[in-house]
C-alpha cells in the first residue's frame, strides 16, 4: 500500500525522504509528494508518477532549501483518481497543517460535509484531506497539535497510518496508527517515522512499532506515546534484524505469500464503510446513480479474463440466486468478436484487477457503443476501465505484486457479494434476511484468518504431491469456479498441468484419466449439493484416485473417503468461494516453492496483459 517516511534532526531532510520513498516503491504507488516545514511555512511538492520524476522536478525548478523537518508519501489511490491534486501531503485551509495518510477513512463524507458547512474549502477528492481540516478545526480551540490529532482521530472510523506536521509547532511530527503499520526510527539526535523499516534502515535499526489506537509525538530528541484516549503508553525500542529484501516482503519469502496472508484485511477493506450490518444493507457510492438501471435491468453480463473471469462466474451464482437477475458471464476476448446482442436494458460489469487488460477494455467499449450501462469492478483506482466506465466499485485490495492473482480475487468476490446484497434489498429483500447475509459477510475475514492458521497441513500435502504431472480440481455450484481457480493457480506457478471441472462433468471425460497417480482436489463444503459431490468423490475413490478434500470443519464423513482433508469454516453457501479458495492458493504456492519455481514471476506470464 502507500508509503510513509518522516525525518526530524540535524541533517537535510529532503534527500532522506526521497531515498526512503524509493525504498518503499515495491509497495506500489501512483504518485508521490513531500512536505517540508521551513521558516513558518510548509513547502509542498507533489506529483503523479515516480519518485524519480518528483526528484527531477524539484531539482529542475528552484530546488528546495535545507530543511530539518519533513515527510514524504507515495500514494496508491483509494478515493479520487491518481493526479497531482490528490497526491499527498494534504493541507488545511491556511496551509499550516499537513497530513500524509495510508488507509481508508470510512466516514470521510459525513465529516467533509460538516466541515464544508463550517466554511472549510477542500481541494482534493481524497478521504485524507478531511483529516487536515478536522485537525485545523480542533486546533483552533485547543492550540495543541498532539491533543488536536488525538481528538480528530476519535471522530474517525476506518484505518490509518498517518503523520502530521504543523507550522504552529515546528519542532515535531505527530504519528498515529490504526490498522495501517507505522514505526518510529530512533537515531542519535534524530528521529524517523516510516510505514516500514525499509525506508529508514540505512539510518537506524532501532525502531518502535506503534500499535492500533496509539499516537506519538516525535522530536529530534525522542518520542512519547499515548492512546488516542490520552492514556500514556510505554514503548520498547526494538532492533530490526531483517535485511531489506525481507522487509519489502513483510518477512515472507514471496510477495504471493504476503498477499495470501493479507486477505483477512483486504476482504475487510472491500466491505469497509459499505456493509451496513444492522440495516442488513450495502451502500456503494459508485453505483448510487445507476440504481434504477440495476433494479430494472433485463440482464447482467459479467466480463473479465483469467482470475477475474472466475470471479465473474461466482458472481453469476450470487446475482441469479440472491438478487434474481438473469446473468451471463463472458470471456472478454470472446465477447468482443462475436457481435453480441446487447440492448440498453443490459448492465455489463467489467471485472479487472489492473483495469487495463486490453480485451476487457475493448469489450467494455463494445458494450458501451451498443447502449448498455457499463460498470467497473476494478482494483487499480484511476485505471482506464475505471475512468471509461459509467460507474462501479473499487475492490480496495491494495497493490498486488505477485503475478498470480490472490487477494484481488477474494476482494472481487466480496465486492460481488456486496453488489448482490444491495440489489436484492433494493428489489424488496426483507431487512431481516438482509441482516442474516450481512452478518455472515461480516464474519468472513475472521474465517479466512482461521484457514491461514492451518498452513502446515497444506504444506505437507504439497510435499507429497510436488512430483505429480497432472491435477484435477472438481467442485459444484459456486465452488465450480473455485475449482477452476485452483487449477489455474497451480498451472500458473508450478507448471503442473491442471484442469478444473464441474464435479458431475467428470463422468463425461476426465474420469478416463483417473488412476492411482492422479491427485483430485474436491471442493466439497456441506451445502445443498454436498451429497451429490460425495457421489463423485466415491467414483474417484473406486478408481484409486488420490483425493484431497476441501471440507467443512464439522464434516465427519469425508475423512473416511479422502486421503487428505483441509478444513475450512462453514459459511452461507454462496459466500463459500471466498473462504474455500484460500487452501487452493496455498496448495499451489507450496507445490511451486517445493519445485523451485519463481513464484512471484512465473515464466511467460504478465501481471497486466495490455495486448490482445
Ligand atoms: C493476467 C494475469 C492474471 C489476471 C488476468 C486478468 O493473465 O496474470 O492474474 O487474472 O491477466 O487481469 P485483470 O487485471 O484484468 O484482472
Boltz pocket constraint, residues with backbone or C-beta under 6 A from the ligand:
constraints:
  - pocket:
      binder: B
      contacts: [[A, 305], [A, 306], [A, 307], [A, 308], [A, 351], [A, 352], [A, 353], [A, 354], [A, 355], [A, 356], [A, 357], [A, 360], [A, 403], [A, 404], [A, 405], [A, 605], [A, 606], [A, 607], [A, 608], [A, 609]]
      max_distance: 6.0
